[in-house]
Amino acid sequence: MEYLRQWKTRLTGMYDRYDTAIWVRAWGTALTSLTGFMLRPFLVLYLYEKMGGSILIPMIVVGLQPLTGILLSLWGGGLSDRYGRKPVMLAAQLIQTCSMFGFMFAEEVWHFAFITVLNGLGQALFSPAANAQVTDVVPQEQRAEVFALLHTALNVGAAAGPLLGLVLFTQNPVLVFGISAAAMLIYAVILWWKVPETLPSSPEAKKQQEKAPRLVIREHAPLFWMTLLAVPISMLYAQVETVFPLHLKERFDHYQTIFAWLMTINGTTVIFLQMWIARRSEHIASSKVILFAYVTLMVVALGYGFAPSFALLVAVEMLFTVGEMLVGPHMQKAVSLIAPPEMRGRYFSVYGLNWQISRGIGPVLGGLAFAQWGGEGTFAIVAIMMILAGLLQYRMIQRVERKWEQGNMNMSPIAR
């Protein structure tokens, strides 16, 4: 009984540690990521079959979603800064719900293209508003930990979704789209019911929001450099979701099962280790953590391209897990620290462009590279990009940390 009481006390303390909005976001992320990962690993293969075995057409269709995000992301972040986080997040979830229902009935190429654009609109609206909400309610010293919690929730889906998707896609792919739509609708209802508006509402904050300056690249150069140098990381993800399944298909007989198991291993490891790693690395200089992560992900890219066996792929996947557990929360924390309160939505919109760019052009570039040099050449190119960007990112963030320690920065520790 004493043991149970201790566990109850620990769970209560952990729940009280974070705002209600954070827990709703965490549970909602877990729910929608479960259905998302049922779909994501097999979408390219599904379109590959629908398009009669074409490689480039599925890549182009998949790339339309992030390309839409590139065009609309800054607009979406500005909406959340002006009108509030909650209405933008609700609208985004409803748009994504409609897109998932649309996939259930799509048959022609233009159907898939239109629905993918619609889904990209929803994602472009949701992510900046949701991340700005975290910054609104979480103290600076807890932000890396909270972003790690959300990453853990995301990987609940990564752990179970691929194997469930493997079974359901084999039986009836339409069912996966329907389940995903239902999950997004449930998340929207919970957001409407339980999450209050978090946009700062003081007269001074409202005045700042009304006169918020434009995001001029020259005046916010460090943010744009951070975004650009993060592209190789998101490019690796883009190739894993598009080129990697086709690469495995050429090298292994049971490639779908192997791919599903690798994603399950990744997600399960994150669930058990993400929060522990976040707390252990919280007090280490972010520049060192991020450099280590880039080097790790460079090795991962080479492993994906050249690993000759399933056992070695499992080892590579574990390295990938370590790298993403380190780099994601620390990069998001850095963005939250440099963002002025009246521009948080737009700052996260800009940083989110690295994902949109990679998932927009990554599938097409990866498809061309795959056709020319195979999976080995494609992932070797990503590895070279990774180490070069990692060294530059390290030097830039190190310089920022020095200025921060010297007390030369006020509200925005990198935007000078």
VEXRO-859679 format. One line per field, with one value per residue: residue number from 0; residue in one letter; x, y, z of N, C-alpha, C in turn. Coordinates in steps of 0.2 Angstrom, whole numbers. Example, Ala and Ser with C-alpha at 12.3 -4.5 7.8 and 13.67 -1.06 7.14 Angstrom:
2
num: (0,1) .
residu: (A,S) .
n_u: (66,64) .
n_v: (-28,-11) .
n_w: (39,35) .
ca_u: (62,68) .
ca_v: (-22,-5) .
ca_w: (39,36) .
c_u: (66,64) .
c_v: (-16,0) .
c_w: (39,39) .
//
This chain:
416
num: (0,1,2,3,4,5,6,7,8,9,10,11,12,13,14,15,16,17,18,19,20,21,22,23,24,25,26,27,28,29,30,31,32,33,34,35,36,37,38,39,40,41,42,43,44,45,46,47,48,49,50,51,52,53,54,55,56,57,58,59,60,61,62,63,64,65,66,67,68,69,70,71,72,73,74,75,76,77,78,79,80,81,82,83,84,85,86,87,88,89,90,91,92,93,94,95,96,97,98,99,100,101,102,103,104,105,106,107,108,109,110,111,112,113,114,115,116,117,118,119,120,121,122,123,124,125,126,127,128,129,130,131,132,133,134,135,136,137,138,139,140,141,142,143,144,145,146,147,148,149,150,151,152,153,154,155,156,157,158,159,160,161,162,163,164,165,166,167,168,169,170,171,172,173,174,175,176,177,178,179,180,181,182,183,184,185,186,187,188,189,190,191,192,193,194,195,196,197,198,199,200,201,202,203,204,205,206,207,208,209,210,211,212,213,214,215,216,217,218,219,220,221,222,223,224,225,226,227,228,229,230,231,232,233,234,235,236,237,238,239,240,241,242,243,244,245,246,247,248,249,250,251,252,253,254,255,256,257,258,259,260,261,262,263,264,265,266,267,268,269,270,271,272,273,274,275,276,277,278,279,280,281,282,283,284,285,286,287,288,289,290,291,292,293,294,295,296,297,298,299,300,301,302,303,304,305,306,307,308,309,310,311,312,313,314,315,316,317,318,319,320,321,322,323,324,325,326,327,328,329,330,331,332,333,334,335,336,337,338,339,340,341,342,343,344,345,346,347,348,349,350,351,352,353,354,355,356,357,358,359,360,361,362,363,364,365,366,367,368,369,370,371,372,373,374,375,376,377,378,379,380,381,382,383,384,385,386,387,388,389,390,391,392,393,394,395,396,397,398,399,400,401,402,403,404,405,406,407,408,409,410,411,412,413,414,415) .
residu: (M,E,Y,L,R,Q,W,K,T,R,L,T,G,M,Y,D,R,Y,D,T,A,I,W,V,R,A,W,G,T,A,L,T,S,L,T,G,F,M,L,R,P,F,L,V,L,Y,L,Y,E,K,M,G,G,S,I,L,I,P,M,I,V,V,G,L,Q,P,L,T,G,I,L,L,S,L,W,G,G,G,L,S,D,R,Y,G,R,K,P,V,M,L,A,A,Q,L,I,Q,T,C,S,M,F,G,F,M,F,A,E,E,V,W,H,F,A,F,I,T,V,L,N,G,L,G,Q,A,L,F,S,P,A,A,N,A,Q,V,T,D,V,V,P,Q,E,Q,R,A,E,V,F,A,L,L,H,T,A,L,N,V,G,A,A,A,G,P,L,L,G,L,V,L,F,T,Q,N,P,V,L,V,F,G,I,S,A,A,A,M,L,I,Y,A,V,I,L,W,W,K,V,P,E,T,L,P,S,S,P,E,A,K,K,Q,Q,E,K,A,P,R,L,V,I,R,E,H,A,P,L,F,W,M,T,L,L,A,V,P,I,S,M,L,Y,A,Q,V,E,T,V,F,P,L,H,L,K,E,R,F,D,H,Y,Q,T,I,F,A,W,L,M,T,I,N,G,T,T,V,I,F,L,Q,M,W,I,A,R,R,S,E,H,I,A,S,S,K,V,I,L,F,A,Y,V,T,L,M,V,V,A,L,G,Y,G,F,A,P,S,F,A,L,L,V,A,V,E,M,L,F,T,V,G,E,M,L,V,G,P,H,M,Q,K,A,V,S,L,I,A,P,P,E,M,R,G,R,Y,F,S,V,Y,G,L,N,W,Q,I,S,R,G,I,G,P,V,L,G,G,L,A,F,A,Q,W,G,G,E,G,T,F,A,I,V,A,I,M,M,I,L,A,G,L,L,Q,Y,R,M,I,Q,R,V,E,R,K,W,E,Q,G,N,M,N,M,S,P,I,A,R) .
n_u: (4,10,19,10,4,15,18,6,7,18,13,3,10,17,7,2,13,12,3,-15,-18,-6,-7,-18,-14,-4,-11,-19,-10,-5,-16,-19,-7,-6,-15,-10,3,-1,-5,5,18,14,8,15,18,5,0,9,5,-8,-5,-1,13,22,35,39,26,19,28,27,14,14,23,15,8,18,23,12,11,23,19,8,12,18,8,-2,4,4,-10,-12,-6,-13,-27,-28,-23,-32,-44,-37,-31,-42,-49,-39,-38,-51,-50,-41,-47,-58,-49,-45,-56,-59,-49,-54,-62,-56,-49,-44,-29,-29,-38,-31,-21,-28,-34,-22,-16,-26,-24,-11,-14,-21,-11,-1,-8,-10,2,12,3,0,13,17,7,12,24,18,12,22,36,52,63,57,54,61,59,45,43,49,41,30,35,37,24,20,27,21,11,20,25,15,7,13,13,-1,-6,0,-7,-20,-20,-17,-29,-39,-37,-45,-51,-41,-40,-52,-52,-42,-48,-58,-51,-45,-56,-61,-50,-51,-64,-60,-50,-59,-67,-59,-47,-41,-40,-24,-16,-7,-16,-15,-16,-4,2,-8,-7,6,4,-4,4,15,30,35,42,57,71,84,84,81,90,97,86,82,94,95,84,87,98,93,87,93,91,77,76,81,71,61,66,66,53,49,58,65,56,55,69,71,63,70,80,76,66,54,50,40,36,48,51,40,43,55,50,42,51,58,48,44,56,58,47,50,62,63,59,68,81,79,78,91,99,96,104,115,125,116,122,132,124,116,126,131,120,118,130,127,115,121,128,117,111,120,120,106,107,117,117,117,109,95,97,108,101,92,101,105,93,91,101,96,85,91,97,86,79,87,90,77,69,78,81,68,67,76,71,59,65,71,61,51,37,26,28,28,20,23,37,38,32,41,52,46,46,57,54,43,49,58,49,42,51,59,54,53,66,73,67,72,86,86,82,93,105,102,97,108,116,107,106,119,121,113,119,131,126,121,132,140,130,128,140,140,128,132,142,135,125,133,139,128,125,136,134,122,126,134,125,120,109,91,74,74,85,92,89,98) .
n_v: (-6,6,8,10,22,30,30,36,49,53,53,63,74,76,78,90,98,104,115,114,115,110,96,93,95,86,73,74,75,62,54,58,56,42,38,45,39,27,29,37,29,21,29,34,21,17,27,25,12,16,25,18,12,23,33,47,54,50,56,70,72,70,80,91,95,100,111,119,122,130,142,146,146,157,166,159,159,173,175,168,176,187,184,174,159,147,148,147,135,126,128,123,109,105,107,98,87,86,84,71,64,66,59,46,45,48,46,50,58,72,73,68,77,89,87,84,97,104,97,102,115,115,109,120,130,125,120,132,140,131,128,141,143,134,141,152,148,141,141,148,139,126,123,115,103,102,102,90,81,83,78,65,61,62,51,40,37,33,22,12,14,11,-3,-7,0,-7,-19,-14,-7,-18,-24,-15,0,12,12,17,30,35,32,41,53,53,54,66,74,72,77,90,93,91,101,113,111,110,119,135,151,157,168,182,195,207,226,231,221,218,230,229,218,223,233,225,222,219,203,205,199,203,209,199,189,178,169,165,159,148,141,138,130,119,112,100,90,89,85,73,66,67,59,47,45,43,40,29,18,13,10,0,-9,-13,-20,-30,-44,-44,-30,-20,-25,-24,-10,-5,-11,-5,9,7,3,14,23,17,17,31,34,29,35,48,59,57,59,72,79,76,82,95,105,105,114,120,121,111,100,100,99,86,79,82,75,62,60,61,49,40,43,38,25,21,21,11,0,-18,-27,-32,-32,-23,-12,-10,-6,6,13,15,24,35,38,43,54,62,64,72,84,89,95,104,113,118,124,134,142,147,155,165,172,187,191,196,191,177,167,169,167,154,149,153,145,132,132,124,111,111,115,104,93,97,99,89,75,75,79,68,58,59,58,45,38,40,37,28,22,22,32,43,44,46,59,67,64,71,84,85,85,97,107,105,109,123,127,124,133,145,145,143,156,164,159,164,178,178,174,185,195,203,203,205,203,195,183,179,187,197) .
n_w: (0,4,-6,-17,-13,-14,-28,-32,-27,-34,-47,-46,-43,-55,-64,-58,-61,-74,-84,-88,-102,-107,-104,-111,-124,-125,-123,-134,-144,-143,-147,-160,-166,-166,-175,-186,-188,-191,-204,-211,-214,-225,-234,-246,-252,-254,-263,-273,-278,-282,-292,-302,-301,-303,-298,-296,-296,-284,-275,-278,-275,-261,-258,-259,-248,-238,-246,-247,-234,-233,-240,-232,-219,-212,-212,-205,-192,-189,-188,-176,-167,-167,-166,-157,-149,-147,-156,-169,-168,-167,-179,-187,-184,-188,-202,-205,-201,-211,-222,-220,-221,-234,-241,-240,-251,-262,-279,-291,-297,-296,-285,-274,-274,-271,-259,-251,-251,-244,-231,-229,-226,-214,-206,-206,-200,-187,-180,-177,-169,-158,-153,-149,-139,-129,-126,-120,-108,-101,-90,-93,-89,-90,-102,-112,-106,-107,-121,-124,-117,-126,-137,-133,-132,-145,-150,-144,-154,-164,-159,-159,-170,-183,-184,-182,-193,-203,-203,-205,-217,-225,-225,-227,-234,-233,-221,-212,-215,-211,-197,-193,-196,-187,-175,-176,-175,-162,-155,-158,-152,-138,-137,-138,-127,-115,-115,-112,-119,-122,-126,-122,-113,-108,-108,-112,-119,-129,-136,-141,-149,-159,-165,-170,-178,-195,-200,-204,-213,-211,-199,-190,-192,-185,-182,-194,-199,-190,-194,-207,-206,-199,-209,-215,-205,-205,-218,-218,-211,-221,-231,-225,-224,-237,-248,-241,-238,-251,-254,-245,-250,-262,-256,-246,-243,-235,-233,-229,-216,-210,-210,-203,-190,-187,-185,-175,-165,-163,-159,-147,-139,-137,-129,-117,-114,-117,-108,-97,-104,-108,-95,-90,-100,-99,-92,-99,-111,-124,-137,-137,-135,-147,-157,-155,-158,-171,-177,-173,-181,-193,-194,-194,-206,-215,-211,-214,-228,-231,-222,-221,-215,-205,-191,-190,-195,-185,-174,-180,-180,-166,-164,-171,-164,-152,-157,-161,-150,-143,-151,-155,-143,-138,-149,-151,-138,-139,-149,-143,-133,-140,-145,-146,-135,-142,-155,-155,-161,-175,-175,-172,-183,-194,-190,-191,-205,-209,-209,-218,-230,-232,-233,-243,-255,-253,-255,-269,-274,-267,-274,-287,-284,-279,-291,-299,-291,-282,-265,-257,-262,-261,-246,-243,-247,-239,-227,-228,-229,-217,-207,-211,-209,-195,-189,-192,-186,-172,-170,-171,-161,-150,-150,-147,-134,-127,-128,-121,-108,-105,-103,-113,-119,-120,-120,-131,-134,-145,-156,-160) .
ca_u: (0,14,22,5,3,21,17,0,10,22,9,-1,15,19,1,2,19,11,-4,-20,-17,-1,-9,-23,-10,0,-15,-22,-5,-4,-21,-19,-1,-7,-18,-6,8,-5,-6,11,23,12,5,19,17,-2,0,13,0,-14,-3,2,20,26,39,38,19,17,32,25,8,15,26,11,6,22,23,6,13,28,15,3,14,19,1,-5,7,2,-16,-13,-3,-18,-34,-28,-21,-37,-48,-33,-30,-48,-50,-34,-40,-57,-48,-37,-53,-61,-45,-44,-62,-58,-45,-58,-66,-51,-48,-40,-23,-31,-42,-26,-18,-32,-34,-16,-16,-30,-21,-6,-17,-22,-5,2,-11,-10,9,14,-1,1,20,16,4,17,28,13,10,27,42,58,67,54,52,64,56,38,43,51,34,25,39,35,17,20,30,16,9,25,27,10,4,15,11,-8,-7,2,-13,-26,-19,-17,-36,-44,-34,-50,-52,-36,-41,-58,-50,-38,-52,-62,-46,-44,-62,-61,-45,-54,-69,-57,-48,-64,-70,-54,-41,-43,-36,-17,-13,-7,-21,-14,-16,2,3,-12,-4,12,2,-7,10,20,34,36,48,62,76,90,83,80,94,98,81,82,99,93,79,90,103,89,84,96,87,70,77,82,65,58,68,64,45,47,63,67,53,57,75,70,59,75,85,74,59,48,52,35,37,55,49,35,46,60,47,39,57,60,43,44,62,57,42,53,69,63,59,74,86,78,81,98,103,93,109,121,125,113,126,135,119,114,131,131,114,119,134,123,111,125,129,111,109,124,117,100,109,122,116,116,105,90,100,112,96,90,106,105,87,92,105,92,81,95,98,80,77,91,89,71,67,83,80,62,68,80,66,55,69,73,55,47,30,21,29,29,17,27,44,38,30,47,56,43,47,62,50,39,54,61,44,40,55,63,52,55,74,75,65,77,92,85,82,100,110,99,96,115,118,103,107,125,121,110,124,136,123,120,138,141,125,129,146,138,123,135,146,130,122,138,140,122,126,141,131,117,130,137,120,120,102,85,69,75,92,96,87,102) .
ca_v: (0,12,9,13,29,34,31,41,55,55,55,69,79,77,81,97,102,107,118,109,116,106,89,92,95,79,68,75,73,55,51,59,53,35,37,48,34,21,31,40,25,18,33,34,15,17,31,21,7,20,29,13,11,29,35,54,57,50,61,76,73,70,86,97,97,105,116,123,125,136,148,149,146,164,169,156,161,179,174,166,181,193,182,169,152,143,148,145,128,123,128,119,102,104,107,92,81,86,81,64,61,67,53,40,44,50,41,53,61,78,72,67,83,94,85,85,104,105,95,106,121,113,109,126,134,122,120,138,142,126,129,148,142,131,147,157,145,137,145,146,133,120,123,109,97,101,100,83,78,82,73,58,59,60,44,35,35,30,15,7,16,7,-10,-6,2,-13,-24,-11,-6,-24,-26,-9,7,17,12,20,37,36,32,47,59,53,56,73,78,71,82,97,94,92,108,118,110,111,123,142,155,159,174,188,199,214,231,232,215,220,236,226,214,228,236,220,224,213,199,207,194,206,211,193,184,172,164,162,154,142,137,135,125,113,108,93,86,88,82,66,63,67,53,41,44,43,36,24,12,10,8,-6,-14,-16,-24,-35,-47,-41,-23,-17,-27,-21,-3,-5,-13,1,14,5,3,21,26,14,20,38,34,27,38,55,64,56,62,79,82,75,87,102,110,105,119,118,121,105,95,100,97,79,76,82,70,56,59,60,42,37,43,33,18,19,20,6,-6,-24,-32,-30,-31,-17,-6,-9,-2,13,16,17,30,40,39,47,61,66,65,78,90,92,99,110,118,122,129,140,147,150,160,171,175,192,189,198,187,170,163,170,164,146,148,153,139,127,131,119,105,112,115,98,89,100,98,83,69,76,78,62,53,60,55,38,35,41,34,23,24,23,39,48,45,49,66,69,64,77,90,85,87,104,111,104,113,130,128,124,140,151,145,145,163,166,158,168,184,178,174,192,199,208,202,206,199,191,182,178,191,204) .
ca_w: (0,4,-13,-22,-11,-17,-35,-33,-25,-40,-53,-45,-43,-62,-67,-56,-64,-80,-86,-91,-109,-109,-104,-117,-130,-124,-124,-141,-149,-143,-150,-167,-169,-167,-182,-191,-190,-195,-211,-214,-217,-230,-239,-252,-255,-256,-269,-278,-281,-285,-298,-307,-301,-304,-292,-295,-295,-277,-272,-280,-271,-254,-257,-260,-241,-235,-250,-245,-227,-234,-242,-227,-212,-209,-211,-199,-186,-188,-185,-169,-163,-167,-164,-152,-151,-147,-162,-174,-167,-168,-186,-190,-183,-192,-208,-206,-201,-218,-227,-219,-224,-242,-243,-240,-257,-268,-284,-296,-295,-293,-279,-269,-274,-268,-251,-248,-250,-238,-225,-227,-224,-207,-202,-206,-195,-180,-176,-174,-163,-153,-150,-146,-133,-124,-123,-116,-101,-98,-88,-97,-87,-91,-109,-115,-103,-110,-128,-123,-116,-132,-142,-130,-134,-152,-151,-143,-160,-168,-157,-160,-176,-189,-184,-183,-200,-208,-203,-208,-224,-229,-225,-230,-232,-232,-214,-209,-216,-207,-190,-192,-196,-181,-170,-176,-173,-155,-152,-159,-146,-132,-137,-137,-121,-109,-116,-112,-123,-118,-129,-117,-114,-105,-112,-116,-124,-135,-140,-145,-155,-165,-169,-171,-184,-199,-199,-209,-212,-209,-192,-186,-195,-182,-182,-201,-200,-186,-198,-213,-204,-197,-215,-216,-200,-208,-225,-216,-210,-227,-235,-221,-225,-244,-251,-237,-240,-258,-253,-242,-255,-266,-252,-242,-245,-230,-232,-225,-209,-207,-209,-197,-184,-186,-183,-168,-160,-162,-155,-140,-136,-136,-124,-111,-112,-119,-102,-94,-107,-107,-89,-90,-104,-98,-89,-103,-116,-130,-143,-137,-136,-154,-161,-154,-161,-179,-178,-173,-186,-199,-194,-195,-213,-218,-209,-218,-235,-232,-218,-225,-212,-201,-185,-191,-195,-178,-171,-183,-178,-159,-164,-174,-158,-147,-160,-162,-143,-140,-155,-155,-138,-137,-154,-149,-133,-142,-153,-138,-129,-144,-148,-142,-134,-148,-161,-154,-167,-181,-174,-173,-190,-197,-188,-194,-212,-211,-210,-224,-235,-233,-235,-250,-260,-251,-259,-276,-274,-265,-279,-292,-282,-279,-297,-301,-287,-277,-258,-254,-264,-258,-239,-242,-248,-233,-222,-230,-227,-209,-204,-213,-205,-188,-187,-192,-180,-166,-169,-171,-155,-145,-150,-144,-127,-124,-127,-116,-102,-103,-101,-118,-122,-115,-121,-137,-133,-151,-161,-160) .
c_u: (4,17,17,4,9,20,11,3,14,18,5,4,17,13,1,7,17,4,-8,-19,-11,-3,-14,-19,-6,-5,-18,-17,-4,-10,-21,-12,-2,-10,-14,0,5,-5,1,16,21,8,8,17,9,-3,3,9,-5,-12,1,9,24,29,38,32,18,22,30,18,9,19,21,9,11,23,17,8,18,24,11,6,15,12,-3,-2,5,-5,-17,-10,-9,-24,-34,-26,-27,-41,-44,-32,-36,-49,-45,-36,-46,-55,-45,-42,-56,-56,-44,-50,-62,-54,-49,-61,-62,-49,-43,-34,-25,-35,-36,-22,-21,-32,-28,-14,-20,-27,-15,-8,-18,-16,-1,-1,-10,-3,11,10,0,8,20,12,8,21,24,13,16,33,48,62,64,52,55,61,49,38,45,45,30,29,37,28,16,22,26,13,14,27,22,7,6,13,3,-9,-5,-4,-19,-26,-19,-25,-40,-40,-39,-51,-47,-38,-47,-56,-46,-42,-56,-57,-45,-50,-63,-56,-48,-60,-65,-53,-53,-67,-65,-49,-44,-38,-29,-14,-13,-12,-21,-14,-10,4,-2,-9,2,10,-1,-1,16,24,34,42,53,68,82,90,82,84,95,93,81,88,98,88,82,95,99,86,87,93,81,70,78,75,61,60,66,57,44,52,65,63,54,64,75,67,64,80,83,67,53,49,46,35,43,54,45,38,51,56,44,45,58,55,43,50,61,52,45,59,68,63,65,80,85,80,88,102,101,99,115,120,121,117,130,130,117,120,132,126,115,124,131,119,114,126,123,110,114,122,111,102,113,121,114,111,100,93,104,107,93,94,106,99,87,96,101,87,85,96,92,78,81,90,83,69,72,82,74,63,71,75,62,58,70,66,52,40,25,22,30,26,21,34,43,35,36,51,53,44,53,59,46,43,56,55,41,44,59,61,54,62,76,73,70,83,92,85,89,105,108,99,103,117,114,105,114,125,118,115,129,133,122,127,140,136,126,135,144,133,127,139,141,127,127,139,134,123,131,138,126,121,133,132,118,113,97,80,70,83,96,95,91,108) .
c_v: (6,13,12,20,33,35,36,48,58,57,61,75,81,80,89,101,106,110,113,109,111,99,88,91,88,73,68,73,65,51,52,57,46,34,39,43,28,22,33,35,22,22,33,27,14,21,28,16,11,23,24,12,17,31,43,57,56,55,68,77,74,77,92,99,102,111,121,126,131,142,151,149,152,167,166,158,168,179,172,171,187,190,177,163,147,142,145,137,124,123,123,111,101,103,100,86,81,83,74,61,61,61,47,39,46,44,43,56,68,78,72,74,89,93,86,93,106,103,99,113,120,113,116,131,131,122,126,140,137,127,136,147,139,137,152,154,142,141,143,140,127,119,117,103,96,99,93,79,77,78,66,56,58,53,38,32,31,23,10,8,12,0,-11,-5,-3,-17,-21,-10,-12,-26,-21,-3,12,18,17,28,39,36,39,53,59,56,63,77,77,76,89,98,95,99,113,117,112,116,130,145,157,165,179,193,206,219,232,227,216,225,233,222,218,231,232,222,218,210,200,202,197,208,205,187,178,167,161,157,148,138,134,129,119,109,101,88,84,84,74,62,62,61,47,39,42,38,29,17,9,7,1,-11,-17,-21,-30,-37,-44,-34,-19,-19,-24,-14,-2,-6,-7,7,13,5,10,24,24,17,27,39,33,31,46,60,63,60,70,82,81,80,94,107,109,111,117,117,114,99,94,97,89,76,76,76,63,55,58,52,38,37,38,26,16,18,13,0,-12,-29,-29,-28,-24,-11,-5,-4,6,17,19,24,36,42,44,54,65,68,71,84,93,97,105,115,122,127,135,145,150,155,166,175,180,189,190,195,180,165,163,167,157,145,148,147,133,126,126,113,105,112,108,93,91,98,91,77,69,75,71,56,53,57,48,35,35,37,29,26,26,30,45,50,48,57,70,69,70,83,91,88,94,108,111,109,120,131,128,131,145,151,146,152,166,165,162,175,184,178,181,197,204,208,203,201,193,189,180,183,198,202) .
c_w: (0,-3,-18,-20,-14,-24,-36,-32,-31,-46,-52,-45,-50,-65,-65,-59,-70,-80,-89,-99,-111,-109,-110,-123,-130,-126,-132,-146,-149,-147,-158,-170,-170,-174,-187,-193,-192,-203,-214,-217,-223,-236,-246,-256,-258,-263,-275,-282,-285,-292,-303,-307,-302,-297,-291,-293,-288,-273,-272,-275,-264,-253,-257,-253,-238,-239,-248,-238,-228,-236,-237,-220,-208,-207,-205,-192,-184,-185,-178,-164,-162,-164,-159,-154,-152,-154,-168,-174,-169,-176,-190,-190,-187,-199,-210,-205,-208,-223,-226,-222,-232,-244,-244,-247,-263,-272,-289,-293,-292,-287,-273,-268,-270,-260,-248,-247,-244,-231,-224,-224,-216,-203,-201,-201,-188,-177,-173,-168,-157,-149,-146,-139,-127,-121,-119,-109,-98,-96,-92,-96,-88,-98,-113,-113,-106,-117,-128,-122,-122,-137,-140,-133,-141,-154,-148,-149,-164,-166,-159,-167,-182,-190,-185,-191,-205,-208,-206,-215,-228,-230,-229,-229,-231,-224,-210,-209,-212,-200,-189,-192,-190,-175,-170,-174,-165,-152,-152,-153,-140,-131,-135,-130,-115,-110,-116,-117,-119,-121,-124,-119,-111,-110,-116,-121,-130,-139,-144,-151,-161,-169,-170,-177,-188,-198,-205,-208,-209,-201,-187,-189,-192,-182,-189,-202,-196,-191,-204,-211,-201,-203,-216,-211,-203,-214,-223,-215,-216,-231,-232,-223,-232,-248,-247,-238,-246,-258,-250,-246,-260,-263,-248,-244,-241,-228,-228,-218,-206,-206,-203,-191,-182,-183,-176,-163,-159,-158,-148,-136,-133,-130,-117,-109,-113,-113,-98,-97,-107,-101,-88,-94,-103,-96,-94,-109,-122,-136,-143,-138,-144,-158,-161,-158,-169,-181,-178,-179,-193,-200,-196,-203,-217,-217,-213,-225,-236,-227,-222,-222,-207,-194,-185,-191,-189,-174,-173,-180,-170,-159,-166,-168,-153,-150,-160,-155,-140,-144,-155,-150,-137,-143,-153,-143,-135,-145,-148,-134,-133,-146,-144,-141,-139,-154,-161,-159,-173,-181,-175,-180,-195,-196,-191,-202,-214,-212,-217,-230,-237,-235,-241,-255,-259,-255,-266,-277,-272,-270,-285,-290,-282,-286,-301,-298,-282,-270,-255,-256,-261,-250,-238,-243,-242,-227,-222,-228,-220,-206,-205,-209,-198,-185,-187,-187,-174,-165,-168,-164,-149,-145,-146,-136,-124,-123,-121,-109,-100,-102,-106,-121,-117,-117,-126,-137,-139,-156,-161,-164) .
//
